Amino acid sequence: MNNRGYSRKYITANKKADQSHIGVKLGRVCIDRDIPVLDVAEFLGVSRQAVYLWFLGKSKPHPDMRLKIEEVTKKLKDKYNPI
């Protein structure tokens, strides 16, 4: 695992965050698969800062984004881990 763009401190903070939050779950997937935050932010139409805060559980995405976040998670898993 390369973890490009994710510092050890950031990875530890994500692991300590409340895993029941969808943004934290998305963060875990992105960290595990070395998926750049920029890809997630562009797909969702939000800033990288917003995505970083979701990954840490410091803020939550708007409830209307839940389906889109689930969709981006699947697409990024497929893109970065082709079957």
C-alpha positions as a Markdown table, in Angstrom:
| # | Residue | x | y | z |
|---|---|---|---|---|
| 1 | Met | 0.0 | 0.0 | 0.0 |
| 2 | Asn | 1.5 | 3.3 | -1.2 |
| 3 | Asn | -0.9 | 5.8 | 0.5 |
| 4 | Arg | 0.1 | 8.6 | -1.8 |
| 5 | Gly | -1.2 | 11.8 | -0.6 |
| 6 | Tyr | -2.2 | 10.4 | 2.8 |
| 7 | Ser | 0.2 | 11.0 | 5.7 |
| 8 | Arg | 0.5 | 8.4 | 8.5 |
| 9 | Lys | -1.1 | 11.0 | 10.9 |
| 10 | Tyr | -4.1 | 11.4 | 8.6 |
| 11 | Ile | -4.5 | 7.6 | 8.2 |
| 12 | Thr | -4.5 | 7.2 | 12.0 |
| 13 | Ala | -7.0 | 10.0 | 12.4 |
| 14 | Asn | -9.4 | 8.3 | 9.9 |
| 15 | Lys | -9.1 | 5.0 | 11.7 |
| 16 | Lys | -9.9 | 6.7 | 15.0 |
| 17 | Ala | -13.0 | 8.6 | 13.5 |
| 18 | Asp | -16.5 | 7.3 | 14.0 |
| 19 | Gln | -16.9 | 4.6 | 11.3 |
| 20 | Ser | -20.6 | 4.9 | 11.2 |
| 21 | His | -20.3 | 8.2 | 9.2 |
| 22 | Ile | -20.5 | 7.7 | 5.5 |
| 23 | Gly | -17.7 | 10.2 | 4.9 |
| 24 | Val | -15.3 | 8.3 | 7.2 |
| 25 | Lys | -16.2 | 5.0 | 5.4 |
| 26 | Leu | -15.5 | 6.7 | 2.1 |
| 27 | Gly | -12.2 | 7.9 | 3.5 |
| 28 | Arg | -11.3 | 4.3 | 4.5 |
| 29 | Val | -11.9 | 3.0 | 1.0 |
| 30 | Cys | -9.9 | 5.8 | -0.6 |
| 31 | Ile | -7.0 | 5.4 | 1.8 |
| 32 | Asp | -7.0 | 1.6 | 1.4 |
| 33 | Arg | -7.0 | 1.9 | -2.4 |
| 34 | Asp | -4.8 | 5.0 | -2.7 |
| 35 | Ile | -7.6 | 6.9 | -4.4 |
| 36 | Pro | -6.8 | 10.7 | -4.7 |
| 37 | Val | -9.1 | 13.1 | -2.8 |
| 38 | Leu | -9.1 | 15.2 | -6.0 |
| 39 | Asp | -10.9 | 12.4 | -7.9 |
| 40 | Val | -13.6 | 12.2 | -5.2 |
| 41 | Ala | -14.0 | 15.9 | -4.9 |
| 42 | Glu | -14.3 | 16.4 | -8.7 |
| 43 | Phe | -16.9 | 13.6 | -9.0 |
| 44 | Leu | -19.0 | 14.9 | -6.1 |
| 45 | Gly | -18.6 | 18.6 | -7.1 |
| 46 | Val | -17.2 | 19.7 | -3.8 |
| 47 | Ser | -13.9 | 21.0 | -2.6 |
| 48 | Arg | -11.0 | 18.8 | -1.5 |
| 49 | Gln | -11.2 | 20.4 | 1.9 |
| 50 | Ala | -14.8 | 19.2 | 2.3 |
| 51 | Val | -13.8 | 15.6 | 1.4 |
| 52 | Tyr | -10.8 | 15.7 | 3.8 |
| 53 | Leu | -13.2 | 16.8 | 6.6 |
| 54 | Trp | -15.6 | 14.0 | 5.8 |
| 55 | Phe | -12.8 | 11.5 | 5.9 |
| 56 | Leu | -11.9 | 12.6 | 9.4 |
| 57 | Gly | -15.5 | 12.8 | 10.6 |
| 58 | Lys | -15.1 | 16.5 | 11.4 |
| 59 | Ser | -18.1 | 17.3 | 9.1 |
| 60 | Lys | -20.8 | 15.3 | 7.4 |
| 61 | Pro | -21.9 | 15.5 | 3.8 |
| 62 | His | -25.4 | 16.8 | 3.2 |
| 63 | Pro | -27.9 | 13.9 | 3.5 |
| 64 | Asp | -28.8 | 14.4 | -0.2 |
| 65 | Met | -25.3 | 13.3 | -1.1 |
| 66 | Arg | -25.5 | 9.9 | 0.4 |
| 67 | Leu | -26.5 | 8.1 | -2.8 |
| 68 | Lys | -23.9 | 9.9 | -4.8 |
| 69 | Ile | -21.3 | 9.0 | -2.2 |
| 70 | Glu | -22.3 | 5.4 | -2.4 |
| 71 | Glu | -22.1 | 5.6 | -6.2 |
| 72 | Val | -18.6 | 7.3 | -6.2 |
| 73 | Thr | -17.4 | 4.6 | -3.8 |
| 74 | Lys | -18.4 | 1.9 | -6.2 |
| 75 | Lys | -17.0 | 3.6 | -9.2 |
| 76 | Leu | -13.7 | 4.4 | -7.6 |
| 77 | Lys | -13.4 | 0.8 | -6.3 |
| 78 | Asp | -14.0 | -0.4 | -9.9 |
| 79 | Lys | -11.6 | 2.1 | -11.4 |
| 80 | Tyr | -8.8 | 1.4 | -9.0 |
| 81 | Asn | -9.4 | -2.3 | -8.5 |
| 82 | Pro | -10.6 | -3.7 | -11.8 |
| 83 | Ile | -12.0 | -7.2 | -11.7 |
